[in-house]
Amino acid sequence: LVGNVVWTVISSAFKAIFVTKPKKSLRGEVVLVTGAGNGLGRELALKFAEEGAILVLWDIDEVGVFSNC
């Protein structure tokens, strides 16, 4: 009984750390990115674009947003 419990804990920890789940495809998905004019929002927008997402970019800095296009 103790062996089964230990095995369950160890195997669950191993799966949580080393087994990755398949990544969902973002191709064709609509993604709203706030703060897309610069900084983290800009970087996220660029990554989502690389993945094929349809982007909705939102920021108070209109010039910054259009510089991403």
C-alpha distances in whole Angstrom, upper triangle without the diagonal:
4,5,5,6,9,10,11,13,14,15,17,19,20,21,23,25,26,26,29,30,33,36,38,42,44,47,49,47,50,48,50,50,52,54,54,58,56,53,49,51,53,50,48,51,51,48,48,51,50,47,50,49,52,53,54,55,56,58,61,62,63,65,61,60,63,62,59,60
4,5,5,6,9,10,11,12,14,15,17,18,20,21,23,24,25,28,29,33,35,38,41,44,47,49,47,49,48,49,49,51,52,53,56,54,51,48,49,51,48,46,49,50,46,47,50,49,46,49,48,52,52,53,54,55,56,59,60,62,63,60,58,61,61,57,59
4,5,5,6,9,10,10,12,14,15,16,18,20,21,22,23,26,27,31,34,36,40,42,45,48,46,48,47,49,49,50,52,52,55,53,50,47,48,50,47,45,48,49,45,45,48,47,44,47,47,50,51,53,53,54,56,59,60,61,62,59,58,60,60,56,58
4,5,5,6,9,10,10,12,14,15,16,18,20,21,21,24,25,28,31,33,37,40,43,45,43,45,44,46,46,48,50,50,53,52,49,45,47,49,46,44,46,47,43,43,46,45,42,45,45,48,49,50,51,52,54,57,58,59,61,57,56,58,58,54,56
4,5,5,6,9,10,11,12,14,15,17,18,20,20,23,24,28,30,33,36,39,42,44,42,44,43,44,44,46,47,48,51,50,47,43,44,47,44,42,45,45,42,42,45,44,41,44,43,46,47,48,49,50,52,54,56,57,59,55,54,56,56,53,54
4,5,5,6,9,10,11,12,14,15,17,18,19,22,24,27,30,32,36,38,41,44,42,44,43,44,44,45,47,47,50,49,45,42,44,46,43,41,44,44,41,41,44,43,40,43,43,46,47,48,49,50,51,54,55,57,58,54,53,56,55,52,53
4,5,5,6,8,10,10,12,14,15,16,17,20,22,25,28,30,34,36,39,42,40,42,41,43,43,45,46,46,50,48,45,41,43,45,42,40,43,43,39,39,43,41,38,41,41,45,45,47,48,49,50,54,54,56,57,53,52,54,54,50,52
4,6,5,6,8,10,11,12,14,15,15,18,19,23,26,28,31,34,37,39,37,40,38,40,40,42,44,44,47,46,43,39,41,43,40,37,40,41,37,37,40,39,36,39,39,42,43,44,45,46,48,51,52,53,55,51,50,52,52,48,50
4,6,5,6,9,10,11,12,14,15,18,19,23,25,28,31,33,37,39,37,39,37,39,39,40,42,42,45,44,41,37,39,41,38,36,39,39,36,36,39,38,35,38,38,41,42,43,44,45,46,49,50,52,53,49,48,51,50,47,49
4,5,5,6,9,10,11,12,13,17,19,22,25,27,31,33,36,39,37,39,38,39,39,41,42,42,45,43,40,37,38,40,37,35,38,38,35,35,39,37,35,38,38,41,41,43,44,45,46,49,50,51,52,49,47,50,49,46,48
4,5,5,6,9,10,10,11,14,16,19,22,25,28,31,34,36,35,37,36,38,38,40,41,41,44,43,40,36,37,39,36,34,37,37,33,34,37,35,32,35,36,39,40,42,42,44,45,48,49,50,51,48,46,49,48,45,46
4,5,5,6,9,10,10,13,14,18,20,23,26,29,32,34,32,34,33,35,35,37,38,38,42,40,37,34,35,37,34,32,34,35,31,31,35,33,31,33,33,36,37,39,40,41,42,45,46,48,49,45,44,46,46,42,44
4,5,5,6,8,10,12,14,18,20,23,26,29,32,34,32,34,33,34,34,35,37,37,40,38,35,32,33,35,32,30,33,34,30,30,34,32,30,33,33,36,36,38,39,40,41,44,45,46,47,44,42,45,44,41,43
4,5,5,6,7,11,13,17,19,22,25,28,31,34,32,34,33,35,34,36,37,37,40,38,35,32,33,35,32,30,33,33,29,30,33,31,29,32,32,36,36,38,39,40,41,45,45,47,47,44,42,45,44,41,42
4,5,5,5,8,10,13,16,19,22,25,28,30,29,31,30,32,32,34,36,35,38,37,34,31,32,33,30,28,31,31,27,27,31,29,26,29,29,33,34,36,36,38,40,43,43,45,45,42,40,43,42,39,40
4,6,6,8,10,13,15,18,21,23,27,29,27,29,28,30,29,31,32,33,36,34,31,28,29,31,28,26,29,29,25,26,29,27,25,28,28,31,32,33,34,35,37,40,40,42,43,39,38,40,40,36,38
4,6,8,11,14,16,19,22,24,27,30,28,30,28,30,29,31,32,32,35,33,30,27,28,30,27,25,28,28,24,25,28,27,25,28,28,32,32,34,34,35,36,40,40,41,42,38,37,40,39,36,37
4,6,10,13,15,18,21,23,26,29,28,30,29,31,30,32,33,33,36,34,31,28,29,30,27,25,28,28,24,25,28,26,24,27,28,31,32,34,34,36,37,41,41,42,43,39,38,40,39,35,37
4,7,10,12,15,18,21,24,27,26,28,27,29,29,32,33,32,35,34,31,28,29,30,27,25,27,27,23,24,27,24,22,25,26,29,30,33,33,35,37,40,41,42,42,39,37,39,39,35,36
4,6,9,12,15,17,20,23,22,24,23,26,26,28,30,29,32,31,28,25,26,27,24,21,24,24,20,20,23,21,18,22,22,26,26,29,30,32,34,37,37,38,39,35,34,36,35,31,33
4,6,9,12,15,18,21,19,22,21,24,24,27,29,28,31,30,28,25,25,26,24,21,23,23,19,19,22,20,17,20,20,23,25,27,28,30,32,36,36,37,38,35,33,35,34,31,32
4,6,9,12,15,18,17,20,19,23,23,26,28,27,30,30,28,25,24,25,23,20,21,21,18,17,19,18,14,17,17,21,22,25,27,29,31,35,35,36,37,33,31,33,33,29,29
4,6,9,12,15,14,16,16,19,20,23,25,23,27,26,25,21,21,22,19,16,18,18,14,13,16,14,11,14,14,17,19,22,23,25,28,32,32,32,33,30,27,29,29,25,26
4,6,9,12,10,13,13,17,18,21,24,22,26,26,25,21,20,21,19,16,17,17,14,12,15,14,10,12,12,15,16,19,21,24,26,30,31,30,32,29,26,28,28,24,24
4,6,9,8,12,12,16,17,21,23,21,25,25,24,21,20,20,18,15,15,16,13,10,12,11,7,8,9,12,14,17,20,22,25,29,29,29,30,27,24,26,26,22,22
4,6,5,8,9,12,14,17,20,18,21,22,22,19,17,17,16,13,12,13,10,7,9,9,6,6,5,9,11,14,16,19,22,26,26,25,26,24,21,22,23,19,19
4,6,9,10,14,16,19,22,19,22,23,23,21,19,19,18,15,13,14,12,9,9,9,6,4,5,8,11,14,17,20,23,27,27,26,26,24,21,22,22,19,18
4,7,9,13,15,19,21,19,22,24,24,22,19,19,19,16,14,15,14,10,10,12,9,6,5,6,9,12,15,19,22,26,26,24,26,24,21,21,22,19,17
4,6,10,13,16,19,17,21,22,23,20,17,18,18,14,13,14,13,10,10,12,10,8,5,6,8,11,14,17,20,24,24,23,25,23,20,21,22,19,18
4,7,10,13,16,15,18,20,21,18,15,16,17,13,11,14,13,10,10,13,11,10,6,5,6,7,11,13,17,20,21,20,22,20,17,18,20,17,16
4,6,10,13,11,15,17,17,15,12,13,13,10,9,11,11,8,9,12,11,10,7,6,5,6,8,11,14,18,19,18,20,18,15,17,18,15,15
4,6,10,9,13,15,16,14,10,12,13,10,9,12,13,10,11,15,14,13,10,9,6,5,6,7,11,14,16,15,18,16,13,15,17,14,15
4,7,6,10,11,12,10,6,8,10,7,6,10,11,9,11,14,14,14,11,11,7,6,5,6,8,12,13,14,15,13,10,13,15,12,13
4,5,8,10,11,10,6,9,11,10,9,13,14,13,14,17,18,18,15,14,11,8,6,5,6,9,11,12,14,12,10,13,15,13,15
4,6,7,8,8,5,7,10,10,9,12,14,14,15,18,19,20,17,16,13,11,8,6,5,8,8,10,12,9,8,12,13,12,14
4,6,8,8,4,4,8,8,6,9,12,11,12,15,16,17,14,14,10,9,6,6,6,9,9,9,11,8,6,9,10,8,11
4,7,9,7,6,9,11,9,11,14,14,14,17,19,19,17,17,13,12,8,8,6,8,6,7,7,4,4,8,8,7,10
4,7,6,5,8,10,10,11,13,15,15,17,19,20,19,18,15,15,11,11,9,11,8,11,10,6,8,11,9,9,12
4,6,5,6,9,10,11,13,15,16,17,19,21,19,20,16,16,13,13,11,13,12,14,14,10,11,14,13,12,15
4,5,5,6,9,10,11,12,14,15,17,19,17,18,15,15,13,13,12,15,14,16,16,13,13,16,15,13,16
4,5,5,6,9,10,10,12,14,15,17,15,15,12,12,9,9,9,12,12,13,14,11,10,13,13,11,14
4,5,5,6,9,10,11,13,14,16,14,15,11,12,9,10,10,13,11,12,12,9,8,11,10,7,11
4,5,5,6,9,10,11,13,15,14,15,13,14,12,13,13,16,15,16,16,12,12,14,13,10,13
4,5,5,6,8,10,11,13,11,13,10,12,10,12,13,17,16,17,17,14,12,15,14,11,14
4,5,5,6,9,10,11,9,10,7,9,8,10,12,15,15,15,15,12,10,12,12,8,10
4,6,5,6,9,10,10,11,9,12,11,13,15,18,17,16,16,13,11,13,12,8,10
4,5,5,6,9,9,12,11,13,13,16,17,21,20,20,20,16,15,16,15,12,13
4,5,5,7,6,8,8,11,11,14,16,20,20,19,20,17,15,16,16,12,13
4,5,5,5,7,7,11,11,15,17,20,19,19,19,16,14,14,14,10,10
4,5,8,10,11,14,15,18,20,24,22,22,21,19,17,17,16,13,13
4,6,9,11,14,15,19,21,25,24,24,24,21,19,19,19,15,15
4,7,9,13,15,18,21,25,24,23,23,21,18,18,19,15,14
4,6,10,12,15,18,22,22,21,22,20,16,17,18,14,14
4,7,10,13,17,20,20,19,20,18,15,15,17,14,12
4,6,10,13,16,16,15,17,15,11,12,14,11,10
4,7,10,14,14,13,15,14,10,12,14,12,11
4,7,10,11,10,12,10,7,9,11,9,10
4,7,9,8,11,10,7,10,13,11,12
4,5,6,9,8,7,10,12,12,13
4,6,9,9,9,11,13,14,16
4,6,5,6,9,10,12,14
4,5,5,6,9,10,11
4,5,5,6,9,10
4,6,5,7,10
4,5,6,7
4,5,5
4,6
4
